[in-house]
Amino acid sequence: MKFKVVGKHARPGVVTERWVCHSTVAGGNKSRPILTTDLKAQFVVPLLEFSEKSLDFLQRCEPKKEVKPDKKLLSLKNLSTLPLVFWAKCPPPFSIDRLEYELAPGESATTNVLFSANLGEDKQSLKFKTNLVVSYRDHTQKDRLPLRGEVCFPNLAFSKQQIDFGCVLNETTKQVRIQVTNISKVDAYYQWSLVAEDDAMNIIAEDDDQKVDEARGNHPPNEVFDISPIRGMLGPGESEFVDFLYYGHMNAFHQSIA
């Protein structure tokens, strides 16, 4: 007769037990030992070595250049004294080209980890952070490898989001300076243009009774506002100053979007 012995233990280490087999004669009440066996087992945890402590990805979105997924090669090595069967997975926008593995002690395998983000219409730079998770067969341990991905569009930051020139004397000009900074990891080429808002109006005051007559603006934006420089290029982390000028037409109120 053959027996299959299965051992489980909550912690790694060496465990020993003594098993004694007794026999009982039919009709008798007494038993006697006929076999004594010492069992010894060494319990180990899965030891899987990643070639990298973490993986960092970068998708550059630059004008007239195709945006391609970023790919990293990852090596996995079994440092355990037993064969390992395991599965690896990661959530979008990350993916892995191989899901299931079986490695003998000391054996290695390689796989490609890809980062391919869904590029939004707002063209804003994005950052993603998650883990590649490894699950083992017949063991509850899970190992994790940090994954970080970044989508880089040319993005500019402004020291002011709105410019209010306030009250300006008729037929005079006023200048406001702001700082523009490239906060992305790619070169940013920019060009300003002026667009009149649909609800932009001129407000003309009458001298006698200070009545206010509201009407659509009759000056195009480029005759009211000016921007210098009108275009430029900033490398990653670079800054420059941009001047906005307002020409005060007679008794008028103007607004526009740059």
C-alpha positions in Angstrom: 0.0 0.0 0.0 1.3 3.5 -0.9 0.6 6.7 1.0 0.8 10.3 -0.2 1.9 12.7 2.4 1.1 16.4 2.0 2.6 19.0 4.3 1.6 22.6 4.9 3.1 25.2 7.3 2.4 28.9 8.0 6.1 29.9 8.2 9.3 29.0 6.4 11.7 26.6 8.2 12.4 23.0 9.0 9.6 20.9 10.6 10.0 17.4 11.9 7.4 14.9 13.1 7.4 11.2 14.2 4.7 9.0 12.8 3.9 5.7 14.4 1.8 3.0 12.6 -0.1 0.6 15.0 -1.8 -2.7 14.2 -4.8 -4.2 15.9 -5.6 -7.8 15.9 -9.2 -8.5 14.8 -11.4 -8.8 17.9 -8.6 -7.5 20.2 -8.6 -4.2 22.1 -4.8 -3.7 22.2 -2.6 -2.4 19.4 1.1 -2.6 18.9 3.4 -0.4 16.9 4.7 -2.0 13.7 6.4 1.0 12.0 8.0 4.2 13.2 8.8 6.9 10.6 10.5 10.2 11.2 9.3 12.9 8.8 11.3 16.0 8.0 10.4 18.9 5.7 11.9 22.2 4.9 9.4 24.9 3.9 10.6 27.7 1.8 9.0 30.9 0.4 9.1 31.7 -3.4 12.2 33.8 -4.2 11.9 35.6 -7.5 14.4 38.2 -8.5 13.5 41.1 -10.8 16.2 42.6 -12.9 15.0 46.0 -12.0 13.7 47.5 -8.7 11.1 49.5 -10.7 10.3 50.5 -14.2 9.8 54.0 -15.5 8.2 54.8 -18.9 7.9 58.0 -20.9 5.8 58.8 -23.9 6.8 61.9 -25.7 4.1 63.7 -27.7 5.9 66.2 -30.0 4.7 67.9 -33.2 5.0 65.9 -36.4 6.4 62.9 -34.6 4.6 59.5 -34.2 3.8 58.7 -30.6 5.0 55.1 -29.9 4.5 52.9 -26.8 7.5 52.8 -24.5 8.8 49.3 -23.9 11.1 47.9 -21.2 12.7 44.4 -21.0 12.3 42.7 -17.6 14.2 39.6 -16.5 12.8 37.2 -13.8 15.0 34.6 -12.0 14.0 31.8 -9.7 16.3 32.0 -6.6 14.3 29.3 -4.8 15.4 25.7 -4.2 12.1 24.5 -5.8 10.5 25.0 -9.2 8.1 28.0 -9.4 4.9 28.4 -11.4 3.5 31.9 -11.3 1.5 34.5 -13.2 2.3 38.2 -13.8 -0.2 40.9 -14.6 -0.5 44.7 -14.6 -3.5 47.0 -15.3 -3.8 49.4 -18.3 -2.1 51.5 -19.6 0.6 49.0 -18.8 0.7 45.5 -20.4 3.0 42.5 -20.4 3.6 40.1 -23.4 3.7 36.9 -21.3 1.4 36.0 -18.4 2.4 32.5 -17.2 5.8 31.2 -16.2 7.4 28.0 -15.0 11.0 28.2 -13.8 13.3 25.6 -12.4 15.7 26.6 -9.6 18.3 29.1 -11.0 16.4 29.5 -14.3 15.5 32.9 -15.8 12.9 34.3 -18.2 12.5 37.6 -19.9 9.4 39.6 -20.8 8.5 42.9 -22.3 6.5 45.4 -20.3 4.7 48.1 -22.4 3.3 51.5 -21.6 0.7 52.9 -24.0 -1.6 55.5 -22.7 -4.8 56.8 -24.3 -3.9 60.3 -25.3 -6.6 62.7 -24.3 -8.0 65.5 -26.5 -6.9 68.1 -23.9 -3.3 67.2 -24.6 -2.3 67.6 -20.9 0.7 65.7 -19.5 -0.4 62.7 -17.4 1.3 60.5 -14.8 0.4 56.8 -14.0 1.5 54.7 -11.1 0.7 51.0 -10.4 2.4 47.6 -9.8 3.2 44.5 -11.8 1.8 41.7 -9.5 3.2 38.2 -9.4 1.0 35.4 -8.0 2.3 31.9 -7.3 0.7 28.5 -7.6 0.1 26.7 -4.3 1.3 29.7 -2.3 -0.4 32.9 -1.1 2.6 35.2 -1.4 2.4 38.0 -4.0 5.4 40.0 -5.2 5.1 43.5 -6.7 7.2 45.6 -9.0 6.4 49.4 -9.1 5.5 50.8 -12.5 5.5 54.5 -13.3 4.5 56.0 -16.6 4.4 59.6 -17.9 2.8 61.1 -21.0 4.5 64.3 -22.0 2.9 67.0 -24.1 4.4 70.4 -24.5 2.7 72.2 -21.6 3.2 75.8 -20.5 2.4 77.3 -17.1 1.6 81.1 -16.7 2.3 83.2 -13.7 -1.2 84.7 -14.2 -4.3 83.1 -15.6 -6.1 86.3 -16.2 -4.9 89.9 -17.0 -6.9 92.8 -15.8 -5.6 96.1 -17.1 -7.9 98.1 -14.9 -8.7 101.8 -15.8 -6.5 103.3 -18.5 -6.5 106.9 -19.7 -7.9 107.5 -23.1 -5.4 107.2 -25.9 -2.7 105.7 -23.6 -1.3 102.3 -23.2 -0.7 99.9 -20.3 1.7 97.0 -20.1 1.4 93.8 -17.9 4.3 91.3 -17.9 3.8 87.6 -17.0 6.2 84.7 -16.8 5.8 81.6 -19.1 7.4 78.3 -18.1 7.7 75.1 -19.9 6.7 72.5 -17.3 7.0 69.5 -19.6 9.9 67.3 -20.6 9.7 68.2 -24.3 10.4 71.3 -26.2 7.4 73.7 -26.4 6.9 75.8 -29.5 4.2 78.4 -29.0 2.5 81.2 -30.9 -0.1 83.7 -29.6 -3.2 84.8 -31.3 -6.1 87.0 -30.2 -9.7 85.9 -30.3 -12.6 88.3 -29.4 -15.2 86.8 -27.0 -18.7 86.7 -28.3 -19.9 88.8 -25.4 -17.1 91.4 -25.7 -18.6 94.9 -25.8 -17.6 98.5 -25.9 -19.2 100.7 -23.2 -19.4 104.3 -24.2 -20.2 106.9 -21.5 -22.2 110.0 -22.4 -20.8 113.3 -20.9 -24.2 114.9 -19.9 -26.0 112.4 -17.7 -23.4 109.6 -17.6 -25.8 107.2 -19.4 -24.2 104.0 -20.5 -24.7 102.7 -24.0 -23.6 99.0 -24.5 -22.8 97.9 -28.0 -20.7 95.3 -29.8 -17.0 96.2 -29.9 -16.0 98.0 -33.1 -12.3 97.5 -32.7 -10.6 94.2 -33.8 -8.5 92.6 -31.0 -5.2 93.4 -32.8 -6.0 97.1 -32.6 -6.6 96.9 -28.9 -4.1 94.4 -27.5 -0.6 93.4 -28.4 1.7 90.6 -27.2 5.5 90.5 -27.3 7.1 88.2 -28.2 4.3 86.7 -30.3 6.0 83.3 -30.7 8.9 81.4 -29.2 10.4 78.1 -28.1 11.1 77.0 -24.5 13.1 73.9 -23.6 12.1 71.7 -20.6 12.1 73.8 -17.5 12.9 77.1 -19.3 11.1 80.4 -18.7 10.7 83.7 -20.3 8.7 86.9 -19.8 5.9 87.9 -22.1 4.5 91.5 -22.3 0.8 92.2 -22.9 -0.1 95.7 -24.0 -3.5 97.4 -24.0 -4.3 100.5 -26.1 -6.9 102.6 -24.5 -9.4 103.8 -27.2 -11.7 106.6 -26.4 -14.3 105.8 -23.7 -14.2 102.1 -24.4 -14.2 98.7 -22.7 -12.6 95.7 -24.4 -12.0 92.1 -23.6 -10.4 89.2 -25.6 -8.9 85.8 -25.2 -5.2 85.1 -26.0 
